[in-house]
């Protein structure tokens, strides 16, 4: 099985719902078509920003299929397939591959935290990778799971030939460097947040899966391309500018804010699924100010529209 080249920037697409929280596959396709005007490497469907844990298995497969239908040639589709049991994760992984995903991003099980030790997590990922028809990426997201997988765990997971990469959302750049210094050639690390994209690239990451790439694709791509071309001054400037906005749509206000920002730009953010609630007017005003401060509204006028 050939290793996919994961270099570049991937937006983790929010999942589109209507007012009654029904899935809107057409709006998923709409967002991909609009964002594909930018030089993005591909898209992640059903990540944390995609409210993956809120969807039924039928809805997950429908969302993946919709994304694949809209995907331009030459772009990659990653699908989040992590579930609480190994059996369910394998089932969803196979279904995602059948629906057209090029690779799967597997969040670790976390409900039984006390049991999620080195041996159990490594076995889980090995079993999923053995059964997966497509390459597997490990997804470390301690902010949501409450488990921060260790470098040793990830280095051991990377020994499996079908585990090709890591999305590291904990922001621990030293861990990324330690992993990359001890894994097989070709194992790829992606930053899981725009707030630390440049430091991650500096220690060997090949790109990022970034919530901010849904609303600030030019900023995220500029950090990446400036680093690749050696324009570190420009890369630092763009990195500094994106930090407050990225925090707003991730740790501070989360998915509701990301969806609200997408709506402001002429994309489809739409509704969240309860228990999540939409942003209130005060948050909306602060978010608008942050977006204006980063000149993002020009996307609506000149790029996305």
C-alpha positions as CSV (number, residue, x, y, z in Angstrom):
1,X,0.0,0.0,0.0
2,X,1.5,3.3,-1.1
3,X,1.8,6.1,1.5
4,X,-0.3,9.1,0.9
5,X,1.4,12.5,0.8
6,X,-0.3,14.5,3.5
7,X,1.6,17.7,2.9
8,X,-0.4,20.9,3.1
9,X,-3.5,22.3,4.8
10,X,-6.8,20.5,5.4
11,X,-9.9,22.2,6.8
12,X,-11.9,19.9,9.2
13,X,-15.3,20.6,7.8
14,X,-18.2,21.3,10.1
15,X,-21.2,19.0,9.4
16,X,-24.1,20.9,8.0
17,X,-27.5,20.7,9.8
18,X,-30.8,22.6,9.3
19,X,-32.8,24.3,12.0
20,X,-34.2,20.9,13.1
21,X,-30.7,19.4,13.2
22,X,-31.2,17.3,10.1
23,X,-28.2,16.5,8.0
24,X,-27.8,18.6,4.9
25,X,-25.5,16.7,2.4
26,X,-26.0,19.4,-0.2
27,X,-24.4,22.0,2.1
28,X,-21.4,19.8,2.7
29,X,-20.9,19.7,-1.0
30,X,-21.4,23.5,-1.2
31,X,-18.7,24.2,1.3
32,X,-16.2,21.9,-0.4
33,X,-16.9,23.5,-3.8
34,X,-16.4,27.0,-2.4
35,X,-13.2,26.2,-0.3
36,X,-11.7,24.2,-3.2
37,X,-11.0,27.6,-4.9
38,X,-8.0,27.7,-2.5
39,X,-4.9,25.6,-2.8
40,X,-5.9,23.2,0.0
41,X,-4.5,19.7,0.1
42,X,-7.9,18.2,0.9
43,X,-10.6,18.0,3.6
44,X,-11.4,16.2,6.8
45,X,-15.0,15.2,7.2
46,X,-16.3,14.0,10.7
47,X,-13.5,15.5,12.8
48,X,-14.1,17.2,16.2
49,X,-15.3,20.2,14.3
50,X,-17.7,18.0,12.4
51,X,-19.6,17.0,15.5
52,X,-18.8,13.4,14.7
53,X,-19.9,12.1,18.1
54,X,-23.4,13.7,17.5
55,X,-24.1,11.6,14.3
56,X,-25.6,8.2,13.7
57,X,-23.5,5.7,11.7
58,X,-26.0,6.1,8.8
59,X,-25.5,9.9,8.9
60,X,-21.7,9.6,9.1
61,X,-21.6,7.5,5.9
62,X,-24.0,9.9,4.2
63,X,-21.7,12.8,5.1
64,X,-18.6,11.1,3.8
65,X,-20.4,10.2,0.6
66,X,-21.5,13.8,0.1
67,X,-18.0,15.1,0.7
68,X,-16.5,12.6,-1.7
69,X,-19.0,13.6,-4.4
70,X,-17.8,17.2,-4.3
71,X,-14.1,16.5,-3.9
72,X,-12.1,17.9,-6.8
73,X,-9.5,15.6,-8.5
74,X,-6.2,15.7,-6.8
75,X,-7.5,16.5,-3.4
76,X,-7.6,14.1,-0.4
77,X,-10.6,13.2,1.7
78,X,-9.9,12.2,5.3
79,X,-12.7,10.8,7.4
80,X,-12.9,10.6,11.2
81,X,-13.9,7.1,12.2
82,X,-12.9,6.8,15.9
83,X,-15.5,5.2,18.1
84,X,-15.5,3.8,21.7
85,X,-15.1,0.2,20.7
86,X,-12.6,-1.4,18.4
87,X,-15.4,-3.3,16.7
88,X,-17.4,-0.2,15.9
89,X,-14.3,1.7,14.8
90,X,-13.4,-1.0,12.3
91,X,-17.0,-1.1,11.0
92,X,-17.1,2.7,10.4
93,X,-13.5,2.7,9.0
94,X,-14.5,0.1,6.4
95,X,-17.7,2.0,5.5
96,X,-15.7,5.3,5.2
97,X,-13.3,3.6,2.8
98,X,-16.2,2.2,0.7
99,X,-17.7,5.7,0.6
100,X,-14.5,7.1,-0.9
101,X,-12.3,8.3,2.0
102,X,-8.6,8.1,1.0
103,X,-7.5,7.7,4.7
104,X,-9.1,7.6,8.1
105,X,-8.4,9.7,11.2
106,X,-9.0,7.6,14.3
107,X,-9.6,9.3,17.7
108,X,-8.7,7.1,20.6
109,X,-11.4,5.5,22.8
110,X,-11.7,7.5,26.0
111,X,-14.8,6.6,28.0
112,X,-13.0,4.0,30.1
113,X,-10.0,6.3,30.8
114,X,-8.6,4.2,33.6
115,X,-8.2,1.3,31.2
116,X,-6.8,3.2,28.3
117,X,-3.1,2.3,28.9
118,X,-0.3,1.7,26.5
119,X,-1.1,-1.9,25.7
120,X,-4.8,-1.4,25.2
121,X,-4.5,1.7,23.0
122,X,-1.7,0.3,20.9
123,X,-3.7,-2.9,20.4
124,X,-6.8,-0.9,19.4
125,X,-4.9,1.0,16.7
126,X,-3.1,-2.1,15.4
127,X,-6.5,-4.0,15.1
128,X,-8.0,-1.0,13.3
129,X,-5.0,-0.7,11.0
130,X,-5.1,-4.4,10.2
131,X,-8.7,-4.2,9.2
132,X,-8.6,-0.9,7.4
133,X,-8.6,-0.9,3.5
134,X,-7.1,2.6,3.6
135,X,-4.2,4.2,5.6
136,X,-4.8,5.2,9.2
137,X,-3.8,8.4,11.1
138,X,-3.7,8.5,14.8
139,X,-5.7,11.4,16.3
140,X,-4.5,12.8,19.7
141,X,-7.0,15.3,21.0
142,X,-6.6,15.5,24.8
143,X,-8.8,18.6,25.1
144,X,-11.8,16.4,24.1
145,X,-10.8,12.9,25.2
146,X,-9.1,13.7,28.5
147,X,-6.3,11.4,27.4
148,X,-3.0,12.7,26.1
149,X,-1.3,9.8,24.4
150,X,2.4,9.6,25.1
151,X,5.2,9.8,22.6
152,X,6.0,6.2,23.4
153,X,2.5,5.1,22.5
154,X,2.5,6.9,19.2
155,X,6.0,5.8,18.3
156,X,4.9,2.2,18.9
157,X,1.7,2.7,16.8
158,X,3.8,4.1,14.0
159,X,5.6,0.8,13.6
160,X,2.4,-0.6,12.0
161,X,2.8,-0.4,8.2
162,X,-0.8,0.9,7.7
163,X,-0.5,3.7,10.3
164,X,1.0,6.6,8.3
165,X,0.6,9.7,10.4
166,X,-0.6,11.6,13.4
167,X,-2.8,14.6,13.9
168,X,-1.5,16.2,17.1
169,X,-4.1,18.6,18.6
170,X,-2.5,18.9,22.1
171,X,-0.1,21.6,20.9
172,X,2.9,19.9,22.4
173,X,5.6,20.7,19.8
174,X,8.3,18.9,21.8
175,X,6.2,15.7,21.6
176,X,5.9,16.1,17.8
177,X,9.6,16.5,17.5
178,X,10.2,13.5,19.7
179,X,7.8,11.3,17.7
180,X,9.4,12.4,14.4
181,X,12.8,11.7,15.7
182,X,11.9,8.1,16.5
183,X,9.6,6.8,13.8
184,X,10.0,5.1,10.5
185,X,10.7,7.3,7.4
186,X,7.6,8.5,5.8
187,X,5.5,8.8,9.0
188,X,3.8,12.2,8.8
189,X,2.7,14.6,11.5
190,X,0.0,17.2,11.0
191,X,-0.6,20.1,13.4
192,X,-4.1,20.0,14.9
193,X,-4.3,23.7,15.4
194,X,-3.5,26.9,13.5
195,X,-2.2,28.5,16.7
196,X,0.9,26.3,16.6
197,X,1.2,25.5,12.9
198,X,4.6,27.3,12.4
199,X,6.3,25.7,15.4
200,X,5.0,22.3,14.3
201,X,6.4,22.8,10.8
202,X,9.7,23.8,12.3
203,X,10.1,20.4,14.0
204,X,9.1,18.4,10.9
205,X,5.3,18.5,10.6
206,X,4.1,18.3,7.0
207,X,1.1,20.5,7.4
208,X,-2.0,20.9,9.4
209,X,-5.7,20.0,9.9
210,X,-6.9,23.4,11.0
211,X,-10.3,24.7,12.0
212,X,-9.2,28.1,11.0
213,X,-8.6,26.9,7.4
214,X,-12.4,26.9,7.0
215,X,-12.6,30.7,7.5
216,X,-9.0,31.9,7.0
217,X,-7.6,29.6,4.3
218,X,-5.3,32.3,2.9
219,X,-3.8,32.9,6.3
220,X,-3.2,29.2,7.0
221,X,-1.8,28.6,3.5
222,X,0.5,31.6,3.8
223,X,2.1,30.3,7.0
224,X,2.7,26.9,5.3
225,X,3.9,28.3,1.9
226,X,6.1,31.0,3.6
227,X,7.8,28.3,5.7
228,X,8.3,26.1,2.7
229,X,9.9,28.9,0.7
230,X,12.0,30.1,3.6
231,X,10.2,33.4,4.2
232,X,10.2,33.0,7.9
233,X,9.5,36.7,8.6
234,X,6.2,36.4,6.7
235,X,5.5,33.0,8.3
236,X,5.9,34.5,11.8
237,X,3.7,37.5,10.9
238,X,0.9,35.3,9.7
239,X,1.3,33.0,12.6
240,X,1.0,35.8,15.1
241,X,-2.1,37.2,13.4
242,X,-4.1,34.0,13.4
243,X,-3.6,33.0,17.0
244,X,-6.5,35.1,18.6
245,X,-9.0,34.1,15.9
246,X,-8.0,30.4,16.1
247,X,-8.5,30.4,19.8
248,X,-11.9,31.9,19.4
249,X,-13.2,29.1,17.1
250,X,-11.5,26.3,19.0
251,X,-10.8,26.4,22.8
252,X,-12.8,29.6,23.5
253,X,-16.2,29.3,21.8
254,X,-15.7,26.1,19.7
255,X,-17.9,24.7,16.9
256,X,-20.8,27.2,17.3
257,X,-18.4,30.1,16.7
258,X,-16.8,28.3,13.7
259,X,-20.2,27.8,12.2
260,X,-21.2,31.4,12.9
261,X,-18.0,32.6,11.2
262,X,-18.6,30.5,8.1
263,X,-22.1,32.0,7.8
264,X,-20.6,35.5,7.9
265,X,-18.4,34.6,5.0
266,X,-21.1,33.2,2.7
267,X,-20.3,29.6,3.4
268,X,-22.8,27.3,5.2
269,X,-22.1,27.0,8.9
270,X,-25.7,26.5,9.9
271,X,-27.0,25.0,13.2
272,X,-25.2,22.9,15.8
273,X,-26.7,19.9,17.4
274,X,-27.8,20.1,21.0
275,X,-26.5,20.1,23.7
276,X,-24.3,22.6,21.8
277,X,-26.0,26.0,21.4
278,X,-25.4,28.8,18.9
279,X,-23.3,31.8,19.9
280,X,-25.1,34.7,21.6
281,X,-25.1,38.2,20.3
282,X,-22.1,39.3,22.5
283,X,-19.9,36.5,21.2
284,X,-21.1,37.2,17.7
285,X,-20.0,40.8,18.0
286,X,-16.6,39.8,19.3
287,X,-16.2,37.2,16.6
288,X,-17.1,39.7,13.9
289,X,-14.4,42.1,15.4
290,X,-11.8,39.4,15.3
291,X,-12.7,38.5,11.7
292,X,-12.6,42.2,10.6
293,X,-9.2,42.6,12.3
294,X,-7.9,39.8,10.1
295,X,-9.5,41.2,7.0
296,X,-11.5,38.0,6.5
297,X,-14.6,39.7,5.3
298,X,-12.8,40.3,2.0
299,X,-13.2,36.5,1.4
300,X,-17.0,37.0,1.2
301,X,-16.6,39.9,-1.3
302,X,-13.7,38.6,-3.5
303,X,-13.0,34.9,-3.0
304,X,-15.7,32.7,-1.5
305,X,-18.7,34.4,-3.1
